[in-house]
């Protein structure tokens, strides 16, 4: 377990900027619906408090499964 750092800045009622040591993200929304875009071009739409969310990559790359080593 390592030491983590996160700083959050609220901009108005709907916008939030989160800064971590590995990057940052911008969130738009409130208690009923939220969209988050992080520094790895990943967009997340969620319904806070329900555990329901949808993630997608905006860079066009597909997430691959396990890498296999060729002999």
FENGI-V801165 format. One record per pair of residues at least 24 apart in sequence whose C-alpha atoms are under 6 Angstrom apart, sorted by the first residue. I is the first residue (numbers start at 1). GAP is how many residues later the second one is. Records with the same first field share a line. If there is no record, write none. Layout:
I: GAP, GAP
This chain:
none
